């Protein structure tokens, strides 16, 4: 039997990493920075909420205080004020730190 030779090639040296001027965050770190701040949460379906983020877990279940709940129907927009709410992370589609649906530019 004939012997097989393995040839290993060296990879070129990796380029140095560049430092960007804008910080980048992992999603959970960004949500963590929003604790204590107002946040706009868009839910699956026809609901949006604005409130102060008090906490969240690994599943992005959230506790909001001083909440305005916006429900959109064919009859129009309905606003409900709530003291505290616990949101199921599975139903959250988008979060906007510092956002407010009433401040949308037309």
C-alpha positions as CSV (number, residue, x, y, z in Angstrom):
1,X,0.0,0.0,0.0
2,X,1.1,3.5,-0.8
3,X,1.5,6.0,2.0
4,X,-0.7,9.2,2.1
5,X,0.9,12.4,2.9
6,X,-1.1,15.3,4.5
7,X,0.0,18.8,3.7
8,X,-1.2,21.5,6.0
9,X,-1.3,25.0,4.7
10,X,-1.0,27.9,7.1
11,X,-3.8,30.3,7.1
12,X,-2.9,34.0,6.6
13,X,-2.7,36.0,9.8
14,X,-6.1,37.4,10.8
15,X,-6.7,41.0,10.3
16,X,-6.8,43.2,13.4
17,X,-10.2,43.9,14.7
18,X,-11.4,47.5,14.3
19,X,-13.0,49.5,17.1
20,X,-16.2,51.3,16.1
21,X,-17.3,54.6,17.5
22,X,-20.8,53.3,18.2
23,X,-21.3,50.7,20.9
24,X,-22.9,47.4,19.9
25,X,-25.2,45.6,22.3
26,X,-26.5,42.1,22.5
27,X,-30.3,42.1,22.6
28,X,-30.7,41.2,26.3
29,X,-28.0,43.8,27.2
30,X,-30.0,46.4,25.4
31,X,-33.2,45.5,27.1
32,X,-31.4,45.5,30.4
33,X,-30.2,49.1,29.8
34,X,-33.9,50.1,29.5
35,X,-34.9,49.0,33.0
36,X,-36.3,52.1,34.7
37,X,-37.0,53.8,31.4
38,X,-40.1,54.2,29.3
39,X,-40.5,51.6,26.5
40,X,-43.0,51.1,23.7
41,X,-43.9,47.4,23.2
42,X,-45.7,46.2,20.1
43,X,-47.6,42.9,20.7
44,X,-48.9,40.3,18.3
45,X,-52.4,41.3,17.2
46,X,-53.8,44.7,17.8
47,X,-52.2,45.9,21.0
48,X,-49.4,48.2,21.8
49,X,-48.2,49.3,25.3
50,X,-46.1,52.1,26.7
51,X,-44.8,51.9,30.2
52,X,-41.8,51.9,32.5
53,X,-39.8,48.7,32.3
54,X,-39.3,47.3,35.8
55,X,-37.8,43.9,34.9
56,X,-37.7,41.0,32.5
57,X,-36.4,37.4,32.4
58,X,-34.6,35.1,29.9
59,X,-37.9,34.6,28.0
60,X,-38.4,38.4,27.7
61,X,-41.5,38.2,29.9
62,X,-41.7,41.8,31.1
63,X,-43.1,43.8,34.0
64,X,-44.2,47.3,33.1
65,X,-45.5,50.1,35.5
66,X,-47.6,53.2,34.7
67,X,-48.9,51.6,31.5
68,X,-51.0,52.9,28.6
69,X,-52.5,50.1,26.6
70,X,-53.5,50.9,23.0
71,X,-56.0,48.6,21.3
72,X,-56.6,49.2,17.6
73,X,-60.0,48.1,16.1
74,X,-62.1,49.0,13.1
75,X,-64.0,51.4,15.4
76,X,-60.7,53.2,16.2
77,X,-58.1,53.4,19.0
78,X,-58.9,52.6,22.6
79,X,-56.5,53.6,25.4
80,X,-56.6,51.9,28.8
81,X,-54.5,53.0,31.7
82,X,-53.0,50.3,34.0
83,X,-50.8,50.5,37.1
84,X,-48.8,47.3,36.4
85,X,-48.8,44.6,33.8
86,X,-46.9,41.3,33.2
87,X,-46.3,40.6,29.5
88,X,-45.7,37.2,28.0
89,X,-42.5,37.4,25.9
90,X,-43.9,35.0,23.3
91,X,-46.4,37.7,22.3
92,X,-43.9,40.6,21.9
93,X,-43.0,41.5,18.3
94,X,-41.1,44.8,18.8
95,X,-39.7,47.0,21.6
96,X,-38.8,50.7,21.1
97,X,-36.8,52.2,24.0
98,X,-38.2,55.6,24.8
99,X,-40.8,55.3,22.1
100,X,-44.4,56.3,22.2
101,X,-47.1,55.5,19.6
102,X,-48.7,59.0,20.1
103,X,-45.5,60.6,18.8
104,X,-45.5,58.9,15.4
105,X,-44.8,61.3,12.5
106,X,-47.4,61.2,9.9
